[in-house]
């Protein structure tokens, strides 16, 4: 597959070939600028390939409605947006009908619930603009919890450990892969933490 953002720019990559089977956990590893995040843009149809195609169940992604594509993939990335609202409202974007028990359960799965429960306002604690009231690691875990709540069949983790120390990063990847249950997981990263937990490693 070949992908580029504008005709005037060189291709981001020219020979990408990746297959993610149901329930598989694959890590895509590469340095900054090698096109890892471009993969996410292709999967979510923010960008279409110049040559080749992206398929779901053998069918070209361009044949699906955009809403169906977005229901297939849940994204938790280093740049995932945290809204200037409460913890509850940020989680509710993925599951508006979720009750407190479900919200606490998903926070527990990403090791954030003890901290949230210790706050004076708990789930109703404001996070500030772009999550400024949270640490980098807390923002990461909150966006991952939101992605898990979306219950999409494919979970995309785009640099999920970018703001974490190595021990915490390893624990987080382990927790998320365990919480993902039978979902397919695409881990996009430039770090080594958690690579021993996946089924396959692809380098770009």
Backbone as a ProteinNet text record, in pm:
[ID]
protein_1_A
[PRIMARY]
XXXXXXXXXXXXXXXXXXXXXXXXXXXXXXXXXXXXXXXXXXXXXXXXXXXXXXXXXXXXXXXXXXXXXXXXXXXXXXXXXXXXXXXXXXXXXXXXXXXXXXXXXXXXXXXXXXXXXXXXXXXXXXXXXXXXXXXXXXXXXXXXXXXXXXXXXXXXXXXXXXXXXXXXXXXXXXXXXXXXXXXXXXXXXXXXXXXXXXXXXXXX
[TERTIARY]
84.2	0	88.7	47.8	116.4	24.4	78.5	-1	81	18.4	79.7	-31.5	4.4	-95.9	-128.7	-31.6	-56.9	31.3	-10.1	71.9	212.9	229.2	360.8	456	402.6	484.8	527.4	641	679.3	586.2	574.3	489.3	537.4	442.6	477.6	534.3	470.1	524.6	474.2	546.1	514.5	492	517.8	507.3	454.8	346.8	288.6	193.3	211	123.8	103.7	-16.7	-43.7	-180.6	-187.7	-314.4	-340.6	-456.1	-494.4	-613.9	-588.1	-693.3	-778.3	-903	-986.7	-918.5	-914.3	-855.3	-704.6	-639.3	-492.5	-442.8	-320.2	-254	-124.5	-119.2	-3.6	54	185.3	255.3	323.3	307.9	377.6	477.9	605.3	713.2	794.4	830.4	915.4	945.1	1047.4	1084.7	983.7	990.5	902.7	923.7	812.6	820.8	818	805	803.6	664.1	561.1	427	334.3	374.1	289.5	151.7	147.5	19.1	-60.1	9.4	-60.3	-145.6	-100.2	-180.9	-315.7	-313.9	-439.7	-529.4	-471.9	-550.4	-612.6	-541.3	-595.4	-710.3	-693.1	-796.7	-925	-911.4	-1029	-1080.8	-1015.8	-1051.5	-1037.2	-941.6	-900.2	-812.3	-763.5	-678.1	-705.8	-714.4	-730.2	-597.2	-568.4	-441.3	-434.2	-315.9	-294.1	-293.3	-236.4	-233.9	-257.2	-329.2	-365.5	-496	-530.8	-657.1	-652.2	-741.4	-765.4	-898.1	-902.7	-1024.9	-1068.2	-1198	-1257.3	-1334.8	-1299	-1364.6	-1359.3	-1249.1	-1230.1	-1295.1	-1362.7	-1435.1	-1364.4	-1346.6	-1275.9	-1341.9	-1258	-1307.6	-1393.9	-1365	-1439.5	-1582	-1611.9	-1746.9	-1837.6	-1778.3	-1855.7	-1897.2	-2006	-2041.5	-1938.8	-1913.5	-1813.7	-1851	-1979	-2021.3	-1990	-2002.5	-1971.6	-1822	-1741.8	-1596.1	-1559.2	-1616.6	-1582.3	-1628.5	-1734.4	-1778.2	-1687	-1612.5	-1524.2	-1397	-1348	-1220.5	-1240.2	-1179.4	-1174.4	-1030.1	-1007.4	-871.7	-839	-724.4	-668.7	-525.7	-502	-369.6	-315.6	-187.2	-124.3	-187.2	-250	-312.9	-465	-517.9	-663.2	-712.1	-821.4	-864.8	-938.3	-902.8	-976.7	-1051.7	-1182.8	-1267.2	-1274.9	-1297.9	-1306.6	-1439.4	-1445.4	-1566.4	-1525.1	-1610.5	-1579.7	-1527.5	-1474.4	-1431.6	-1550.6	-1665.8	-1785.7	-1824.4	-1823.4	-1864.6	-1766.2	-1637.6	-1539.3	-1557.8	-1585.1	-1611.3	-1743.7	-1841.1	-1973.9	-1979.2	-1876.6	-1872.2	-1873.5	-1816.9	-1811.1	-1933	-1993.9	-2107.8	-2201.6	-2286.4	-2371.7	-2463.4	-2499.6	-2593.8	-2524.6	-2393	-2320.2	-2348.1	-2373.9	-2395.8	-2266.3	-2275.7	-2156.3	-2078.2	-2148.1	-2080.2	-1995.2	-2049.3	-1975.3	-1856	-1874.2	-1764.5	-1652	-1689.3	-1586.6	-1516.5	-1590.1	-1530.4	-1425.3	-1455.8	-1357.8	-1238.3	-1261.4	-1149.6	-1060.7	-1122.5	-1045.2	-955.6	-1005	-928.7	-804.3	-804	-683.9	-613.8	-645.7	-581.6	-596	-713.9	-739.8	-849.5	-918	-1036.7	-1003.6	-895.1	-861.1	-839.8	-772.7	-749.5	-880.4	-964.3	-1091.7	-1178.5	-1182	-1264.8	-1214.9	-1086.7	-1030.8	-1061.3	-1107	-1135.2	-1265.4	-1271.7	-1390.5	-1516.6	-1504.6	-1621.6	-1621.6	-1527.2	-1527	-1538.6	-1634.5	-1655.9	-1693.2	-1742	-1785.2	-1674.8	-1552.6	-1438	-1405.6	-1396.3	-1356.1	-1211.4	-1183.3	-1046	-975.1	-1048	-986.1	-971.1	-937.4	-921.5	-808.5	-840.3	-743.5	-690	-767.4	-724.6	-610	-601.1	-486.6	-477.3	-589.6	-588	-536	-509.7	-461.6	-313.5	-245.3	-108.4	-111.3	4.1	9.2	-36.6	6	-35.3	-183.2	-240.6	-385.1	-465.5	-419.7	-488.4	-484.8	-367.2	-355.1	-454.1	-458.9	-546.6	-693.9	-727.2	-865.4	-908.6	-823.6	-860.1	-865.9	-782.1	-788.7	-916.7	-953.7	-1080.1	-1197.1	-1193.9	-1300.4	-1305.1	-1187.9	-1183.6	-1237	-1205.2	-1256.8	-1408.6	-1461.8	-1607.1	-1677.7	-1609.8	-1671.7	-1704	-1633.7	-1662.6	-1655	-1566	-1543.6	-1463.1	-1476.7	-1402.9	-1252.7	-1206.6	-1063	-1022.9	-923.4	-871.5	-735.6	-723	-597.3	-533.6	-413.4	-337.7	-222.5	-235	-135.2	-44.1	74.9	171	105.4	46.6	-27	62.2	192.9	282.5	376.3	340.6	431.2	471.9	384.3	412.7	446.7	478	493.3	636.9	675.2	804.5	797.6	912.6	911.8	829	838.7	762.8	612.9	571.3	429.1	380.7	465	428.7	404.6	493.3	476.9	348	320.1	198.6	74.2	80	-36.8	-68	33.5	9.3	-46.8	8.4	-41	-188.2	-219.9	-357.8	-454.4	-414.1	-504.1	-525	-418.3	-435.2	-524.8	-512.9	-602.3	-745.8	-764.4	-899.6	-963.4	-882.1	-935.3	-1007	-987.5	-1055.1	-1031	-1138	-1124.4	-1111.8	-1099.5	-1086.1	-949.1	-944.1	-816.3	-751.3	-619.4	-547	-430.9	-423.4	-310.3	-236.2	-116.6	-33.5	70.3	59.7	152.3	245.7	374.7	465.6	608.8	688.7	832.6	910.9	836.7	899.5	893.2	982.8	986.6	886.7	830.4	743.4	620	595.9	477.2	493.1	606	621.7	625.6	664.9	666.8	526.3	426.6	289.4	204	255.1	176.4	207.9	122.8	140.1	242.4	255.1	338.5	390.3	511.5	571.2	607.4	557.2	590.5	669.8	774.9	858.2	839.9	816.5	807.8	906.2
-118.5	0	124.8	223.3	352.2	459.8	547.4	656.2	783.3	893.2	1025.1	1125.8	1239.5	1338.2	1436.1	1475.6	1563.2	1516.8	1545.6	1504.6	1561.9	1676.9	1741.2	1677.5	1595.7	1534.4	1393.9	1347.7	1208.4	1113.9	989.5	893.1	873	854.6	820.9	679.5	589.8	455.9	405.3	308.1	258.7	108.5	37.8	-107.5	-163.6	-105.5	-150.8	-266.5	-373.8	-491	-547.2	-532.6	-573.1	-639.1	-751.4	-822.1	-841.5	-797.6	-810.4	-904.7	-1025.2	-1124.7	-1097	-1146.6	-1128.5	-1183.5	-1100.9	-1141.6	-1133.6	-1096.1	-1089.9	-961.2	-965.6	-848.2	-826.9	-717.2	-686.8	-552.2	-546.9	-420.9	-374.3	-246.4	-183.4	-86.8	-109.8	-38.4	38.3	160.7	240.2	374.2	438.1	569.1	674.4	791.7	902.3	934.4	957.2	993.5	877.3	753.7	638.4	602.4	669.8	647.7	571.1	555.3	477.7	542	672.1	739.5	750	747.1	746.5	621.1	511	389.1	413.1	484.9	517.2	601.2	698.8	783.5	702.4	602.6	516.4	430.5	375.9	289.3	366.4	491.3	572	654.3	637	704.9	856	902.3	1041.6	1060	946.9	944.8	815.2	823.1	704	671.8	543.2	507.5	554.9	591.1	628.1	503.3	397.3	269.1	159	54.5	-49.9	-15.7	-91	-66.8	-118.8	-63.3	-109.8	-183.9	-303.1	-382.6	-426.5	-445.2	-511.1	-630	-749.3	-871.9	-883	-839.3	-851.1	-743	-650.1	-545	-411.4	-338.5	-211.2	-115.8	-50.4	41.4	151.4	189.1	296.5	256.7	126.8	78.7	87.1	113.3	121.3	265.4	279.6	412.2	454.4	584.8	634.6	600.5	603.8	571.9	426.8	337.1	195.9	175.3	250.7	242.9	286.9	396.9	450.4	356.6	278.6	182.1	60.3	37.7	-79	-56.9	67.6	98.8	193.9	158.8	249.5	293.1	423.2	477.7	537.6	497.3	562.3	598.8	727.2	768.8	880.2	909.5	1015.5	1151.5	1165.6	1292.2	1287.3	1177.5	1167.6	1281.8	1343.9	1466.6	1437.2	1511.5	1511.1	1642.8	1635.6	1754	1826.7	1955.2	2040	2014.8	1901.8	1860.3	1771.8	1681.3	1594	1459.2	1382	1246.1	1167.1	1180.7	1109.2	1146.4	1274.5	1318.9	1271.8	1271.2	1223.7	1075.2	997	855.2	834.3	919.1	904.8	926.5	987.8	1003.9	869.4	767.4	634.3	550.8	577.3	496.5	584.9	662.3	760.1	698.1	572.4	509.1	438.2	440.3	366.5	424.8	337.9	380.7	386.7	430.4	446.8	317.1	205.2	78.2	43.3	65.6	34.8	128.5	255.3	350.8	316.8	283.9	247.1	118	26.2	-101	-79.8	6.7	28.8	108.9	199.3	271.3	176.8	78.8	-21.1	-100.2	-127	-207	-134.2	-1.6	74	135.1	82.9	124.5	273.9	324.7	466.1	484.4	377	391.2	430.8	380.3	416.8	567.2	623.9	769	845.8	804.1	873.8	865.3	749	731.1	814.2	851.2	931.3	1080.4	1122.1	1262.9	1304.9	1427.7	1477.4	1463.2	1487.6	1481.2	1357.8	1268.2	1140.4	1155.2	1086.1	1089.6	1228.2	1311.8	1445.9	1550.3	1504.5	1594.7	1655.1	1788.1	1850.2	1815.6	1798.4	1766.1	1886.1	1995.7	2114.7	2105.8	2217.7	2222.6	2129.8	2039.3	1940.3	1851.3	1839.5	1753.6	1808.2	1942.2	2005	1968.9	1930.4	1893.6	1752.6	1679.5	1542	1535.3	1436	1411.3	1345.6	1340.1	1276.1	1131.6	1059.7	920.6	905.4	996	990.6	1018.7	1113.4	1140.5	1017.5	952.7	832.8	726	701.9	597.4	632.5	760.5	801.4	778.1	811.3	790.6	641.6	560.8	416.5	359.4	406.5	362.4	397.5	515.4	556.6	465.3	429.7	339.9	201.3	153.5	23.7	26.8	137.6	150.7	147.5	193.8	197	57.7	-43.8	-183.3	-212.7	-144.6	-172.8	-301.2	-372.2	-498.9	-482.5	-361.3	-337.9	-218.7	-239.5	-133.9	-90.3	39.4	95.5	175.8	136.4	207.8	279.1	409.2	487.8	557.9	503.5	555.3	571.6	465.7	479.8	502.3	475.9	489.5	609.1	703.2	814.4	894.9	907.3	993.9	915.4	788	702.6	653.2	627.5	565.7	418.3	352.5	216.3	115.9	118.8	22.5	44.9	171.1	202.6	170.4	195.7	166.3	17.3	-64.7	-210.4	-255.2	-202.1	-238.1	-196.7	-77.9	-28.4	-117.3	-150.8	-236.3	-371.1	-425.4	-553.5	-541.9	-434.3	-413.6	-400.5	-321.5	-295.1	-420.2	-496.1	-619	-717.5	-720.4	-805.8	-757.4	-626.2	-568.8	-578.8	-587.4	-592.1	-722.5	-821.7	-950.6	-1008.4	-1033.8	-1099.8	-1001.9	-874.9	-776.9	-784.7	-744.6	-728.7	-601	-602.8	-486.5	-455.3	-328.4	-278.4	-179.3	-216.9	-132.8	-62.9	67.9	147.7	219.8	192	243	252.4	332.3	333.9	282.6	233.6	190.1	38.1	-19.1	-165.5	-223.4	-140	-193.3	-262.1	-384	-457.6	-539.2	-528.5	-601.4	-752.6	-794.2	-937.4	-993.2	-906	-948.3	-964.2	-925.5	-930.7	-1056.6	-1084.6	-1204.6	-1185	-1060.7	-1033.4	-891.1	-869.5	-735.8	-703.8	-590.4	-543.8	-414	-400.2	-280.4	-201	-70.1	15.5	131.3
0	0	0	-76.7	-79.8	-24	59.2	116.1	119.2	79.6	92.2	117.2	177.8	216.2	104.2	25.2	-89.4	-205	-329.6	-444.5	-442.8	-376.4	-374.6	-273.9	-182.6	-79.5	-119.9	-69.2	-93.8	-18.9	-63	8.6	152.2	242.6	380.4	384.7	311.1	287.8	153.6	98.4	-36.4	-40.5	67.4	61.7	193.3	242.4	368.9	343.7	419.1	407.2	547.1	600.3	737.7	744.9	816.4	832.9	982	1028.1	1168.7	1178.1	1226.2	1238.7	1363	1365.7	1484.7	1609.6	1713.1	1839.9	1847.6	1736.8	1736.4	1801	1851.8	1908.8	1831.1	1756.7	1673.4	1714.7	1724.6	1750.8	1623.5	1593.3	1481.1	1541.5	1512.8	1579.2	1476	1510.3	1422.1	1484.7	1435.6	1486.8	1441.5	1501.3	1462.3	1314.8	1244.4	1103.8	1006.7	1058.7	968.9	919.4	971.5	920.2	1011.9	1139.2	1230.2	1247.7	1272.2	1292	1161.4	1048.2	919.7	906.3	966	965.5	1031.1	1143.1	1211	1121.3	1053.6	963.7	850.6	802.1	697.1	750.1	868.4	924.9	954.7	998.1	1032.4	913.7	798.8	675	683	761.8	752.4	628.6	576.8	458.5	383.6	251.6	168.6	101.9	79.8	16.8	-127.8	-171.5	-311.1	-399	-345.7	-415.8	-313.7	-354.7	-261.1	-190.8	-89.4	-20	122	203	339.4	337.5	394.4	389.9	528.9	544.4	660.5	607.2	654.4	607.8	455.7	397.9	254.1	170.5	233.4	161.9	180.4	71.7	75.3	174.2	253.9	356.2	295	170.8	104.5	69	79.9	52.4	174.6	290.6	414.4	443.3	516.6	567.8	672	676.7	770.8	914.6	947.1	1083.8	1117.7	1019.6	1045.1	1064.2	988.1	1005.6	1146.6	1192.2	1324.2	1436.9	1411.2	1512.8	1518.6	1412.9	1407.4	1488	1489.4	1553.5	1671.2	1783.6	1898.2	1915	1916	1919.2	2054.8	2108	2226.1	2191.1	2172.8	2129.8	2215.5	2195.8	2274.5	2246.3	2129.3	2094.7	2105.8	2161.8	2178.7	2267.3	2227.4	2293.4	2423.6	2526	2651.9	2658.9	2677.9	2670.9	2805	2798.3	2916	2985.9	3052.2	3121	3237.9	3278.9	3391.6	3342.7	3436.2	3403.9	3350.1	3413.9	3371	3227.1	3197.1	3063.4	2957.3	2988.1	2891.7	2863.1	2965.3	2943.9	2872.1	2903	2844.9	2694.8	2638.6	2493.1	2422.9	2486	2426.1	2460.4	2574.7	2619.8	2701.1	2633	2703.6	2808.3	2791.1	2883.7	2999.5	3003.9	3107.8	3246.1	3340.6	3478.5	3557	3681.9	3764.2	3779.6	3798.2	3817.6	3696	3576.6	3454.8	3438.6	3472.5	3461	3558.8	3681.9	3779.3	3737.6	3678.1	3636.1	3528.3	3430.8	3323.7	3375.4	3469.2	3530.7	3611.3	3673.9	3747.1	3652.9	3533	3436.3	3386.6	3395.9	3355.8	3477.9	3596.3	3722	3748.3	3724.2	3750.2	3854.3	3891.2	3975	4118.6	4171.7	4310.5	4320.6	4221.1	4222.9	4207.2	4111.8	4090.2	4215.6	4278.1	4397.2	4514.5	4513	4622.3	4607.4	4490	4465	4532.2	4575	4645.6	4561.2	4430.9	4342.8	4253.4	4275.2	4204.2	4053.8	3995.8	3851.3	3800.3	3886.3	3845.6	3863.3	3877.8	3887.5	3751.4	3740	3613	3580.3	3452.3	3410.9	3350.6	3326.4	3269.3	3118.4	3058.2	2913.6	2870.5	2774.6	2724.4	2836.5	2946.7	3056.7	3137.2	3145.7	3211.9	3360.1	3421.5	3562.9	3586.6	3479	3489.9	3455	3509.3	3466.6	3328.2	3262.7	3131.9	3137.8	3239.9	3253.7	3280.1	3360.1	3386.8	3261	3179.5	3052.9	2963.3	2956	2874	2918.8	3047.3	3100.3	3080.9	3092.2	3072.1	2927.2	2830.8	2691	2656.6	2721.8	2699.7	2759.4	2878.1	2937.9	2847.2	2788.5	2695.9	2573.6	2522.4	2407.2	2441.9	2561.4	2603.6	2618.7	2666.2	2680.4	2545.6	2441.1	2308.5	2258.1	2310.1	2278.1	2128.6	2059.2	1917.1	1903.6	1792.3	1776.5	1761.3	1722.3	1705.5	1792.3	1876.1	1962.2	1908.2	1876.5	1827.4	1939.3	1977.9	2080.6	2011.6	1993.2	1921.3	2022.6	2042	2141	2278.6	2332	2458.6	2579.2	2567.4	2681.6	2668.9	2583	2551.5	2674.3	2773.1	2887.4	3014	2999.9	3116.9	3133.5	3258.8	3283.8	3242.4	3221.2	3167.4	3247.9	3379.8	3461.2	3446.9	3455	3441	3300.1	3200.5	3061.8	3042.5	3096.6	3085	3152	3271.3	3344.4	3266.9	3206.4	3133.9	3013.5	2935.4	2818.9	2862.6	2969.4	3021	3062.9	3134.6	3180.1	3062.2	2962.8	2850.8	2766.7	2742	2665.1	2738.5	2871.1	2947.9	2942.6	2950.9	2947.9	2810.4	2706.3	2569.8	2540.2	2624.6	2609.6	2470.3	2393.7	2263.4	2147.2	2177.8	2070.6	2002.8	1877.2	1809.1	1861	1875.1	1926	1833.1	1791.8	1714.6	1802.3	1845.2	1931.2	1844.4	1833.8	1753.2	1849.2	1839.1	1941.4	1889.3	1958.5	1930.6	2051.2	2152.1	2276.1	2290.5	2372.7	2385.1	2483.1	2571.3	2675.8	2616.6	2660.9	2619.6	2492.9	2425.7	2299.7	2321.2	2440.5	2469.3	2493.1	2495.3	2524.2	2398.4	2283	2159.9	2081.2	1981.6	1899.7	1787.8	1743.9	1626.6	1632.1	1586.1	1579.6	1436.3	1386.7	1253	1266.2	1188.6	1192.8	1064.6	1079.8	961.2	974.8
[MASK]
++++++++++++++++++++++++++++++++++++++++++++++++++++++++++++++++++++++++++++++++++++++++++++++++++++++++++++++++++++++++++++++++++++++++++++++++++++++++++++++++++++++++++++++++++++++++++++++++++++++++++++

